[in-house]
Amino acid sequence: MNAKTWLRSTAIVGVMAIPVVLSGCGIFSKSVSEPIDPPQTEVIEGQEEQTSSWLDDAATEGALQYTVYLQDKNGYLAPVTLPMAIAEEEDPAMKMLEVMVDQGMYAGSLPVDFRAMIPQGTEILSYELTENGTAVVNFSEPFVDYNSLDERSIVEAITWTLTSLEGVNGVEIQVNGEKLEEMPVAQFPLDQTLTRAIGINIEIAEGVNYSYAAPVTLYFSAMTSNDEEYFVPVTRMINRSESSQAIAAIEELIQGPMDSKSLIPVILPNVEVTGIEEYDGVVHIDLQDESYEPGHFVPSELLNAVILSVAENTGVQSVQVRVNGDINIFDENNVSYSEPVSKPVHVNALKL
């Protein structure tokens, strides 16, 4: 295995490119995806096409990166990092929520294949962050008008987007100033503050009793119609075990996605987790792969998927990866991972 088996893709995590594997062995993994026609956008009669100067503004000096959760062409929610120019009087959270309104004013500024989940016509009436870190969002009446199949995705998209902001621990949803105790169509419960504990893109492993299951959140890859690779988080319900949640997460990551048509594995199944320890604010993970030799590149796709998965399941923001005991690891871009690496703040900065 060498660097020639890799091609650089345009999808990035922060400033790091995610590679696309054409062939693999051992720790390296990639399946070939057939191109999928882009989804058709519904045209609402009488509705004028809305555009915004947001992208033009964002190109100016001072634009910042913010991550919102959108639905991809396969029905999965995924984080998408967008450039936003926030005026002095604007609240970034309000702007992010406005971007997430289906067919809203920023619809033409979203990446190909991605759909905003907040019901069409919704206005964000107010946003407040309480002292205990709860984001209280007040939506207008159209928020209650949506397809029942979208209900959980709407809740997950709002919750995961807002909790990506510093200081936000949970979310409360209101409509016209009144707190919702449940979603109005399929009755998803809202009586408690929403946190990332609700999961995202929920799936249940085979043979698992949901009532006695434990969740782990994993990051796999997917491809846009423009052949851009991006990460998709999946919360998998698995049988409870004596292993730590971090070990269980990496073992499930190695097993690969359940939906092999839409999601792409990041590690081949012959890799083993030989140890995970947490100390000094860092999770240290040891992977064993007989085909790996010192000096081989380790794909940034794999490294970032492991870092994201471990950080999501432990709450620890820094991860140190070793392969066969080798700590002097480099990715295909010659970036060193010999020191602990922090969880990427901005994920999936796709073409607009």
ZIURCOR-V705529 format. One record per residue. N is the residue number from 1. PSI is psi in degrees with one decimal (none if undefined). OMEGA is omega in whole degrees, -180 to 180 (* if undefined). Layout:
<<N,PSI,OMEGA> <N,PSI,OMEGA>>
//
This chain:
<<1,132.0,177> <2,178.9,-174> <3,-18.1,-178> <4,-16.5,179> <5,2.4,-175> <6,145.2,171> <7,147.1,-180> <8,132.0,177> <9,169.8,-178> <10,-10.2,176> <11,140.8,-177> <12,155.3,169> <13,110.2,-172> <14,-118.2,177> <15,8.8,-177> <16,130.4,179> <17,144.5,176> <18,121.4,-176> <19,158.7,174> <20,120.2,-177> <21,131.3,177> <22,-32.9,174> <23,156.7,-174> <24,164.4,173> <25,155.8,176> <26,-125.1,-173> <27,-18.6,-178> <28,145.9,-177> <29,141.7,173> <30,136.2,173> <31,156.1,-179> <32,129.5,-179> <33,135.5,174> <34,145.1,178> <35,142.2,-179> <36,135.7,179> <37,139.5,179> <38,150.7,-179> <39,151.1,177> <40,136.5,179> <41,127.5,179> <42,131.5,177> <43,121.0,-179> <44,123.4,-177> <45,130.9,177> <46,-5.9,-178> <47,123.0,179> <48,147.1,177> <49,128.4,-177> <50,133.0,177> <51,169.3,-180> <52,157.5,178> <53,10.6,-175> <54,-48.4,-179> <55,-41.1,177> <56,-44.4,179> <57,-39.8,-176> <58,-23.7,180> <59,-14.9,-180> <60,165.6,-179> <61,136.9,178> <62,-4.9,177> <63,143.2,-179> <64,163.9,179> <65,131.5,176> <66,147.4,-176> <67,125.3,175> <68,154.7,180> <69,121.0,-178> <70,161.6,179> <71,129.1,-180> <72,-178.6,-174> <73,-17.5,179> <74,2.4,179> <75,5.7,178> <76,141.8,170> <77,140.5,178> <78,145.7,174> <79,136.4,177> <80,123.4,-179> <81,127.7,-176> <82,146.4,174> <83,129.1,-179> <84,131.6,173> <85,112.2,-177> <86,118.6,178> <87,160.7,-175> <88,-35.8,-177> <89,-3.1,-178> <90,147.6,174> <91,123.6,-180> <92,-38.2,-180> <93,-40.5,178> <94,-43.2,-180> <95,-42.7,180> <96,-41.9,179> <97,-37.4,177> <98,-38.1,177> <99,-28.4,-174> <100,4.5,179> <101,124.5,-179> <102,131.0,-179> <103,26.7,180> <104,-166.7,-173> <105,-16.8,-179> <106,12.7,-176> <107,-38.2,-179> <108,-4.2,-178> <109,5.9,-179> <110,153.7,179> <111,157.7,178> <112,143.6,176> <113,-2.2,-175> <114,143.1,-175> <115,136.6,175> <116,145.3,-169> <117,-20.4,180> <118,130.4,-172> <119,142.6,-177> <120,139.4,178> <121,-6.6,-179> <122,138.2,171> <123,144.8,175> <124,103.8,-174> <125,-36.5,179> <126,159.9,177> <127,132.8,179> <128,136.6,175> <129,116.2,-177> <130,170.7,-179> <131,-29.0,-180> <132,9.0,175> <133,18.6,177> <134,124.4,176> <135,114.6,-180> <136,114.6,-176> <137,129.7,-179> <138,112.4,-179> <139,159.2,175> <140,172.4,-173> <141,-37.7,-180> <142,-14.2,179> <143,-26.6,-175> <144,0.8,-177> <145,101.6,-177> <146,166.7,176> <147,136.0,-178> <148,-30.4,-179> <149,-18.7,180> <150,-6.9,-168> <151,-53.0,-177> <152,-38.9,179> <153,-36.4,177> <154,-48.8,-179> <155,-45.9,-179> <156,-42.8,-178> <157,-44.4,180> <158,-45.8,-177> <159,-48.1,-177> <160,-31.0,177> <161,-50.8,-175> <162,-34.9,180> <163,-3.4,172> <164,-12.2,179> <165,142.4,179> <166,133.1,177> <167,-8.0,180> <168,116.9,-179> <169,-23.7,-177> <170,176.5,-174> <171,140.6,171> <172,134.6,-178> <173,129.4,176> <174,156.0,171> <175,121.8,-177> <176,39.1,175> <177,-3.2,-179> <178,128.0,180> <179,132.3,175> <180,131.5,175> <181,-19.2,176> <182,158.2,175> <183,144.2,-167> <184,-16.9,-174> <185,-59.2,-179> <186,8.2,172> <187,38.1,171> <188,127.5,-173> <189,135.4,178> <190,15.7,-175> <191,-21.1,176> <192,156.9,180> <193,133.1,-179> <194,129.8,176> <195,179.0,179> <196,-7.4,176> <197,-15.7,177> <198,-14.5,-180> <199,-178.1,180> <200,136.4,-179> <201,56.8,-173> <202,136.0,171> <203,155.0,-178> <204,122.8,178> <205,153.3,-177> <206,134.3,176> <207,11.9,-177> <208,132.4,172> <209,115.1,-175> <210,-35.4,-176> <211,-26.2,-177> <212,21.4,-175> <213,163.2,175> <214,140.3,-178> <215,143.0,167> <216,139.3,180> <217,126.1,-173> <218,152.7,177> <219,113.5,174> <220,179.9,180> <221,158.8,173> <222,169.7,-177> <223,138.6,173> <224,172.2,176> <225,-17.0,177> <226,14.5,179> <227,33.2,171> <228,135.4,-179> <229,142.5,-180> <230,160.5,180> <231,143.2,175> <232,122.0,175> <233,138.3,179> <234,127.9,174> <235,112.8,-177> <236,128.1,176> <237,122.0,-177> <238,166.7,176> <239,139.3,176> <240,143.2,179> <241,174.1,179> <242,-11.6,179> <243,154.5,176> <244,159.9,-180> <245,-34.2,179> <246,-44.6,178> <247,-45.0,179> <248,-40.1,-179> <249,-46.1,-179> <250,-36.3,177> <251,-40.0,177> <252,-35.4,177> <253,-39.7,179> <254,-36.6,178> <255,-27.0,176> <256,176.1,-177> <257,147.3,174> <258,-33.8,179> <259,86.0,-175> <260,-10.1,178> <261,-30.4,-175> <262,-30.0,-175> <263,151.2,-173> <264,129.9,178> <265,153.3,179> <266,-12.0,178> <267,140.6,175> <268,154.4,-169> <269,-6.0,179> <270,-0.5,176> <271,144.0,179> <272,149.4,172> <273,117.9,-177> <274,-8.5,178> <275,145.0,173> <276,127.6,177> <277,149.2,176> <278,123.1,174> <279,151.9,-179> <280,34.2,177> <281,16.5,-179> <282,137.1,171> <283,122.6,179> <284,122.0,-177> <285,133.5,179> <286,124.9,176> <287,143.5,180> <288,125.8,178> <289,116.6,-174> <290,-24.7,-177> <291,-11.8,-178> <292,138.4,175> <293,145.7,178> <294,136.3,-177> <295,-18.8,174> <296,145.4,172> <297,144.2,170> <298,127.0,-174> <299,137.4,176> <300,-29.1,176> <301,-48.3,180> <302,-49.8,-176> <303,-44.4,-179> <304,-34.6,176> <305,-41.6,178> <306,-46.7,-179> <307,-45.8,179> <308,-44.0,-178> <309,-44.5,180> <310,-45.6,-179> <311,-39.8,-178> <312,-33.8,-175> <313,-14.3,-179> <314,-22.6,-175> <315,-4.4,178> <316,132.0,-171> <317,-12.7,-178> <318,137.4,-176> <319,138.3,175> <320,123.2,-178> <321,133.6,173> <322,142.6,176> <323,120.3,-176> <324,34.4,180> <325,-6.3,-178> <326,120.8,-180> <327,-14.2,-176> <328,73.7,-172> <329,138.6,175> <330,146.3,175> <331,-176.5,-175> <332,-12.2,176> <333,12.2,-180> <334,26.2,174> <335,130.4,-177> <336,137.3,174> <337,26.9,-177> <338,-16.1,175> <339,159.1,176> <340,139.1,-177> <341,132.9,179> <342,150.6,175> <343,130.4,178> <344,134.5,-180> <345,-40.8,-177> <346,125.6,-175> <347,141.4,174> <348,65.0,173> <349,86.9,-173> <350,164.4,176> <351,142.2,178> <352,none,*>>
//
